[in-house]
Amino acid sequence: MFRITFFKMDFLHRNGVLIIQHLQKDYRAYYNFLNFMSNVGDPRNIFFIYFPLWFQLNQTVGTKMIWVAVIGDWFNLIFKWILFGHRPYWWVQETQIYPNHSSPCLEQFPTTCETGPGSPSGHAMGSSCVWYVMITAALSHTVCRMDKVSITLHRLTWSFLWSVFWLIQISVCISRVFIATHFPHQVILGVIGGMLVAEAFEHTPNIQTASLGTYLKTNLFLFLFALGFYLLLRLLSIDLLWSVPIAKKWCANPDWIHIDTTPFAGLVRNLGVLFGLGFAINSEMFLMSCRGGKSYTLSFRLLCALTSLTTLQLYHLLQIPTHEEHLFYVLSFCKSASIPLTVVALIPYCVHMLLKQSGKKIQ
């Protein structure tokens, strides 16, 4: 049974390497576009771009987006630990199936050397789940306003939006394969996994009304389960961080190794975001900013969205020191928690008070 499984994986890996070589050879001129699409699929964009925009326009969608992103990335971590997926740039060096050490040459790029296991793809999973939420939210909005005359328009909108969805997902997947950080089957698993998580949350009501206790309990469960799973396998002499030294060994440039791609870095980042969201939604600043008619006007929401996007880009420029791993995790949690606190509570409250003071001066 194990021999058959290994044979199947070697078959997928060898053919995956051939696809990567084909992409790197024949589509090298499209590197800038593919690198851009790889950045589009970066899960961090969910918190720095998609979430602040959507939460200000529709709080229900924005809240759901965070839950889907966090739970999806948590499942991605657990599956990576279970599946032990190799990455192409180190697999071609570690495998024994090529005779006389004739390993194929794969070009590496600054974004190639991720250190965690590769299956399923986190970029593909994060991209598919968040875009699934956005597409379904946009379509549900059109359904609410649909009458008999607009049925044809709705069908055209449905076709257009899902075409955009698949165009983005395919582009992200190809970009991840092109830079040799994933095999084709890993990005396919990522897309499917992300869509399943997002669809599950379509049938999970009242997330936006969850109490702070619910957020804290969920955070605690996600952390303890991941930590317990890690320690259990350590007792069985299975090191879940096995991929980190291999990545450092075979990365073409040591400067391309980043601590924020390690398995626990993503977990800490997601726990921080979920904690910050729960604290912000249940804060007095958020409740005060929601009072009154101005908080529901389009101008108020657009102003909050623009301010949030600008502020978070400044947040993104803040570099966390990486020389001490434990300090990095603590600071990463705090930085991540500050993102929803800023978007959900601080900025709407400040804009609300600013408009309130402006109204008093006019009077």
Sequence and secondary structure as in RCSB ss.txt:
>XXXX:A:sequence
MFRITFFKMDFLHRNGVLIIQHLQKDYRAYYNFLNFMSNVGDPRNIFFIYFPLWFQLNQTVGTKMIWVAVIGDWF
NLIFKWILFGHRPYWWVQETQIYPNHSSPCLEQFPTTCETGPGSPSGHAMGSSCVWYVMITAALSHTVCRMDKVS
ITLHRLTWSFLWSVFWLIQISVCISRVFIATHFPHQVILGVIGGMLVAEAFEHTPNIQTASLGTYLKTNLFLFLF
ALGFYLLLRLLSIDLLWSVPIAKKWCANPDWIHIDTTPFAGLVRNLGVLFGLGFAINSEMFLMSCRGGKSYTLSF
RLLCALTSLTTLQLYHLLQIPTHEEHLFYVLSFCKSASIPLTVVALIPYCVHMLLKQSGKKIQ
>XXXX:A:secstr
 HHHHHHHHHHHHHHHHHHHHHHHHHSGGGHHHHHHHHHHT THHIIIIIHHHHHHH HHHHHHHHHHHHHHHHH
HHHHHHHH    HHHHHHH S SGGG        TTT   S  SS HHHHHHHHHHHHHHHHHHHHHHHT  GGG
HHHHHHHHHHHHHHHHHHHHHHHHHHHHTTSS HHHHHHHHHHHHHHHHHHHT TTGGG  HHHHHHHHHHHHHH
HHHHHHHHHHTT  TTTHHHHHHHH S GGG  GGGSHHHHHHHHHHHHHHHHHHHTSHHHHHHHSSGGGGSHHH
HHHHHHHHHHHHHHHHH     SSHHHHHHHHHHHHHHHHIIIIIIHHHHHHHHHHHHHHHH 
